[in-house]
Amino acid sequence: MLINTKKLIVAFATATGILWIVCSLLVALSPGTMTAMTGHMIHMDLTHNSLNMSQTGFVVGLIGWMILAGGFAWILGIIYNIMVDKSDKTD
């Protein structure tokens, strides 16, 4: 069964957009804690820096990450459909 690539793209982009909004809210509400958490996740000491979220940064980040997620879903859908199509021919 082939996957509907267009729906996969929309699902990935939407999920990524929701995660971006949640993350941005956390940064806005608690920049110090989120800076420390980010530092732990990337194994760096970011205590002398602070995450800042501007309106422009929010919108550009939201659009950018949704486009990247959609592109990833598109590639994933193509690869999956090729693999399924080939396995159907060999069965």
C-alpha positions in Angstrom: 0.0 0.0 0.0 1.5 3.3 -1.1 1.5 6.3 1.3 -0.2 9.6 0.3 2.9 11.8 0.1 0.9 15.1 0.1 -0.9 14.2 3.3 2.4 13.1 4.9 4.0 16.4 4.0 1.0 18.3 5.6 1.2 16.1 8.7 4.9 16.6 9.2 4.8 20.3 8.6 1.8 20.7 10.9 3.4 18.7 13.7 6.6 20.6 13.3 4.8 23.9 13.4 3.0 22.9 16.7 6.3 21.9 18.2 7.9 25.2 17.2 5.1 27.2 18.8 5.3 25.2 22.0 9.1 25.6 22.1 8.9 29.3 21.3 6.4 29.8 24.2 8.7 28.0 26.5 11.6 30.3 25.4 9.5 33.4 25.9 8.3 32.3 29.3 11.6 31.0 30.7 14.6 32.0 28.6 17.2 31.1 31.2 15.8 27.5 31.8 15.5 26.9 28.0 19.0 28.2 27.4 20.4 25.8 30.0 18.3 22.9 28.6 19.6 23.7 25.0 23.1 23.7 26.3 22.7 20.3 27.9 21.2 18.9 24.7 24.1 20.1 22.5 26.8 19.5 25.2 27.8 23.1 25.4 28.0 25.7 28.2 25.5 28.4 27.2 25.2 30.0 30.6 26.8 33.2 29.3 24.2 33.4 26.5 20.5 33.8 26.5 17.9 32.7 24.0 15.8 35.5 22.7 12.6 35.2 20.6 11.6 38.1 18.4 8.4 38.2 16.4 10.4 38.0 13.2 12.5 35.1 14.5 9.3 33.3 15.5 7.7 33.7 12.1 10.9 32.9 10.1 11.7 29.9 12.3 8.1 28.6 12.0 8.0 28.9 8.2 11.6 27.6 7.8 11.1 24.5 10.0 7.8 23.7 8.4 9.3 23.8 5.0 12.2 21.6 6.1 9.8 19.2 7.7 7.7 19.1 4.5 10.8 18.5 2.4 11.9 15.6 4.7 8.4 14.1 4.5 8.4 14.4 0.7 11.7 12.6 0.4 10.5 10.0 3.0 7.3 9.4 1.1 9.1 9.0 -2.3 11.6 6.5 -0.8 8.8 4.6 1.0 6.6 4.4 -2.1 9.6 3.2 -4.2 10.4 0.5 -1.7 6.8 -0.7 -1.4 6.3 -0.7 -5.2 9.4 -2.8 -5.7 8.4 -5.3 -2.9 4.9 -5.6 -4.5 6.6 -6.6 -7.8 8.8 -9.3 -6.2 5.9 -10.9 -4.2 
